[in-house]
Amino acid sequence: MDKPFSDGLPVPQRYGAIIAIALGITMAVLDGAIANVALPTIARDLSASPAESIWVVNSYQIAIIVSLLSMSFLGDLFGYRRVYQCGLVLFCMTSLFCAISTSLPMLTVARVLQGFGGAALMSVNTALIRLIYPQRFLGRGMGINSFIVAVSSAAGPTVAAAILSVASWQWLFLINVPIGIVALFFALRYLPANQQKSQGQRFDIPSAVMNALTFGLLISAISGFSQGQSSTLILSELAALLVIGYFFIRRQLALPFPILPVDLLRIPIFSLSIGTSVCSFAAQMLAFVALPFFLQTTLGRSEVETGLLLTPWPLATMVMAPLAGYMIERFHAGLLGGIGLAVMAVGLFALAMLPHNPSDIDIVWRMILCGAGFGLFQSPNNHTIISSAPRHRSGGASGMLGTARLLGQSTGAALVALMFNMFHEYGTHASLILAGSFATLAAIVSSLRMSQPRVQA
């Protein structure tokens, strides 16, 4: 007789499944970061301008955001394992396509297709973790997943620099092929199947199109604002966003199984957790974009010193995320998130109030506060988002988790540009204060969850 669905996988199979998840998510997250480092080289090699080369990064991010919820719905419909395996195949093939691209338009198309593969991986990875881990250990699984994402994000520039020091930019993409093949082997062998879809559940193509247009216009407007595009273009995008978004939400409210999970957003602890996630990632990105300018321009540190001084943040997150995954088994996620985000806010405000000539220790302990606070929040928050949704809607919850992260990061990056335009030489200082304010707001929203009962996996 098969094990009950909530019991997770037995230990040998569980380890194999986690390797499949870890390798896939590492590739998807890394590829969002490593291309930034190689942009000057790619632009020069493909005879493109720096402004045009930005699309190597933007096309990947936009492809992910417009398809994430549709991919997660397909996971609910056809199985998370199948979507993840297809995502691995697509990611490997399109990575090869990126490597053999001979022009910027060709590379941009390849990056769009690679983004769809990345979306398939990101959309169902946390839903799969819910199947892989026993109910009582789900927090630990979320902690490991947060650890993998933190390591991948932090390692992106270092990995890119290491590859570029010994090989051409094409190897930034070619390296995915052997890794993806190993991940696919583990995914085919060890990933668990999920239960059948609910009666009457089907994929609604008009909803998928409107979802892509809504989020595509939103990210395009935010990116355009941060890059100083014309006000007319940005306002046109916002106007189209409001019209399409209105009809999109109306359609979702009328569907029994919507692509945008408005049914899940009616669950108070789920919607509060999504709101917490958006605010916290906006705070994180405000700091991540502003701090290099602050350290180099204001404090006069070198590029190498800046990199080293930024490192304690992701290191602290890496240490704290798995510990927080254990703590969720004993403490309410609202409490852990509230404390973690309050610590992060203290660290951000402390960075904003650094003395004129701070020592390295002055900067490092503030970075550790920010990273540890964020790590304490992230695993319990992800656990709550997934476990507060019904099992047959785990894909929708997983998709919303990724969407909230990307929306928060895009908003944070755009707000840094606004701070620079408004406050000029004080833009980095204003960005850090705004980041602390977002972290404070996130801490308050997280604490509101304590009025809700603890959710079970």
Secondary structure, DSSP 4 states (H G I P E B T S, - for coil): -PPPGGG---HHHHHHHHHHHHHHHHHHHHHHHHHHHHHHHHHHHTT--HHHHTHHHHHHHHHHHHHHHHHHHHHHHH-HHHHHHHHHHHHHHHHHHHHT--SHHHHHHHHHHHHHHHHHHHHHHHHHHHHHS-GGGHHHHHHHHHHHHHHHHHHHHHHHHHHHHHS-TTHHHHTHHHHHHHHHHHHHHHPPP-PPPPTT----HHHHHHHHHHHHHHHHHHHHHHTT--HHHHHHHHHHHHHHHHHHHHHHHH-SS-SS-HHHHTSHHHHHHHHHHHHHHHHHHHHHHHHHHIIIIIS---HHHHHHHHTHHHHHHHHHHHHHHHHTTTS-HHHHHHHHHHHHHHHHHHHHT--SS--HHHHHHHHHHHHHHHHHHHHHHHHHHHHTS-GGGHHHHHHHHHHHHHHHHHHHHHHHHHHHHHHGGGHHHHHHHHHHHHHHHHHHHHHHGGGSPPP--
